[in-house]
Amino acid sequence: MFEFFGKINVDWMGLRKPLIAISILILLAGLISTIGRQLTPGGTDAFNLGVDFRGGTVITAKFKGQKPSEDEIRTALQNIGITDPLIQASTDKTDEVLIKVPLFENTETSPASQSTTDTNAQTANANSNTSSQPVENEQEKNQINQGRASVKLALDTFGKEAEASRNLDEDEAAAYKIVGTDSVGPIAGA
């Protein structure tokens, strides 16, 4: 058997001070970069926190036939005003997509959007898998319903949603069905 390296003898303890200094410099560079990103006007936040930490609504949609691409879904969501959607294809179910939308700034709905929210509220509740805690207040209910109604409005560009009482395969005219609606609080685990 042959050896790639012969006898290797490195004095790691003798190099500890320069290596510690290099480690401290790298840590300081990261800290300065984080502070700089946070303090830059018009820049991004220091950390890109997802829906898990900022809060929002997570919707699982199942499509019939050809599933739209993530970019097509993102464009449809951006067309109705959802600026930072996160679309994630399911790895085990090829016909399902996970759509995460952030909290809406104003949970008070306008009269025009109130009717859309009200008509979708029963469907949202029929398809919801909210977190283990019951919905505690009206504002959280509005967030869930507004998030679901907005995603439904965007997905309607691909076709009609299946009725809540019917399976997606049973509804001939349906292109998709929202199979799950989850609420994520602004604090992880809330």
Secondary structure as UniProt FT lines:
FT   TURN            12..15
FT   HELIX           16..39
FT   TURN            41..42
FT   HELIX           51..54
FT   STRAND          56..63
FT   HELIX           70..79
FT   TURN            80..81
FT   STRAND          86..89
FT   TURN            94..95
FT   STRAND          96..102
FT   HELIX           111..126
FT   HELIX           138..155
FT   HELIX           156..158
FT   STRAND          160..161
FT   TURN            164..165
FT   TURN            168..170
FT   TURN            172..173
FT   STRAND          174..184
FT   TURN            188..189
//
